[in-house]
């Protein structure tokens, strides 16, 4: 579901991005894929602008929402749900809007 966090199902990137978050509207559940954004462990205070990469806490880890790496993932691979970040929806929408419109 939209704004649910999952363990990253992609073996080549899960060490850098341990989680992905589903940002796709649930109105598009008929599609075989979901738009997902990787979450990267936050280590440095200069990773990227906060409006583009807001920080969220998942299981005690601060994670960057890497909006500019959004990708489609086969929804069959999103099967290890960790939590929901629905309460931060406005920050995610703002970050994606920054990608699309530059503001």
Steps between C-alpha positions, in 0.01 A plus 500: 500500500603858447765619748576150628868423556640166378831324521680576174443197274786591262816306591733741319395804703365379835832560680488871414121535507364253758140610449271633229176687545197459278391849390248400232132580541291202604256598222756344264503156667404340168852566367758220537761738644522753781698825498752470782764729646812361667583592859871546579658498845569861596866548588592853396337836548585598140343211304239712315249781549234412758210590271632249244608233750301521824614286792277234655558259787442129441573249776736745674696594186489846342451453126513734203209485256691501168223643284716535188556121491131409483443184298235248407511170690291193424244500779548125551846586634369738765409235753702583812314798646678673787274793591299790361620859470157632403532769767782653288306495171519878449882498520520219242256673266704822533822315418345338193357837397851642525610238247211570263471877522819619663322660794 
